[in-house]
Amino acid sequence: MPLHNRVKGKYAQFKRVETHIVVQTVSVVGCGLIGASWALHFLVRGLDVVACDPSEGAESRLRAFVAEHWEQAGRLGMHPSANTGRLEFQADAQRAVERADFVQENGPERVDMKRELFAKLDEAAAPHIILASSSSGLRPSQMQDLCKHPERVLVGHPFNPPHLIPLVEVVGGRLTSADAISSAMSFYRSVGKRPIHVRKEVTAHVANRLQAAVWREAYGLVQDGVVDMEDIDTAMSHGIGLRWALLGPFAIQMLAGGAGGMRHSLDHLGASLDGWWQDLHQTRLTPELKQLIFNHAEQLLAGFDPAAVVQARDEFLIELITAKAGRRNLP
């Protein structure tokens, strides 16, 4: 029997917890890959969703995505009142947020467009409603200065795909209120997410910075001919990544110290670690390096169907997430 079936029953009767704001209707602004996945997640968790996207064919693509992934998303917890019929579509963003209890924006990653869009959303949404952006790298302060109610503007950055990956990075801007941060954190928890509060604005937030650091060293190793791309991926997916899927880098480092914990680990490995840091690549993504990576990627992925890889990835993600949920002795 698949692992997800063994634990499914425990999480199928999903219950939303109390939040600082009562959320029944979420507006999803922008229905590309991230927005469509957010819409699916909120629907599965028993909420009404008013989605909007001005691009041609956006509604049909959104409804097709929801239908295709409905059963998959539900395996991580289907609210009893979940129904695809609770999805409404609007072409106009301001009309879509007029009666929203929470707004999740997923527009293009451009400061000028975000500033204008948030000014429009701020004008239309009730003053107390949180306006959260899925921006993967922009700072919320860059989006809130044209708003009359900037205190409710923040970043709620998910990881792709949002209907499966639990992480959400909540980041406040210069004018964001503490109550908005607290309410957003509580809301995301109530719909099955694992939010973290990023306390200072930095470009790309936290998880993408960690990811970028790994890519920088990986690209440098390939560029210097130390190893090829396939072996980099093997080292991650069959080595480091197996532990990182269960524990974070600090917990792993603490365990490496045995009974002495983190102090023993740093006392005995700290000098070596510092030396490794000094030797890491300071890689720059030059045209030559990009071409080298393109060439390696074509060889690595030759014969693979990207859609099949994504499907297999998502199936394993579901089994991993449900398995972790049943392991209460993990932090």
C-alpha angles and dihedrals in degrees: 000000000000114000094240091058092054092057100028096095093058093058102032093086094065117184125195116227126222117278135188087255127041106236121192101139124046123189114214109200112198120022106209120123095302097039093049091050091049090050090051092049094051092047092050089051091059101260132132112246127204106190129188137186127156096211120109113264093011095131095051091047091049095049091046090052092050092048093047095050101032097103092042094053092044092060088074093056129319116204112225091240095048112131135160087222088073090073115103125181129212127179092206118071096207093053089047094059100040094098100022122129091200132014124212111189122201106172129143117304095251124120095215093052093044092052093051094042094050091049088056094045090048090053094052105036122079110267095248096050116109117239108206125185125209089210111152096205115002121102118241091232087066091061105041107057095090093050125102089212103037092157090080097050117102143139120263100180116187129192119243120293097030093189088065112022111076100205121107121173111213113200127177124209131223091278100034115121124235089234092057090052092048093047093048092050090050093047094050091049090051091059095050101269130136102223125189124199111232100204099195129041112247129162111270091009114236116305094046090050090054090047092048091051091056091047092050092056093040092052090047093052091050092046092053092048093242091131138345127252094258092057091048089055091046092051090053103038097039098033128017095019094058090062094038090057088063106030136019124245094263094051090047091050091049091052090050087066092063115204090350092061123194095343092057091044094053095040092055103030102025096093091049091047092052089050091052090052091055090051098049118117120263090208123189120198098237123173088254093054091046090054091048091052091046090054093048092046093053090054094044096050099036109133095014122119106222092208091053091048091052091049092050091046092053093047091054091045091057092050092046095047094048091046091051091049089060094051103083093172092069117089 
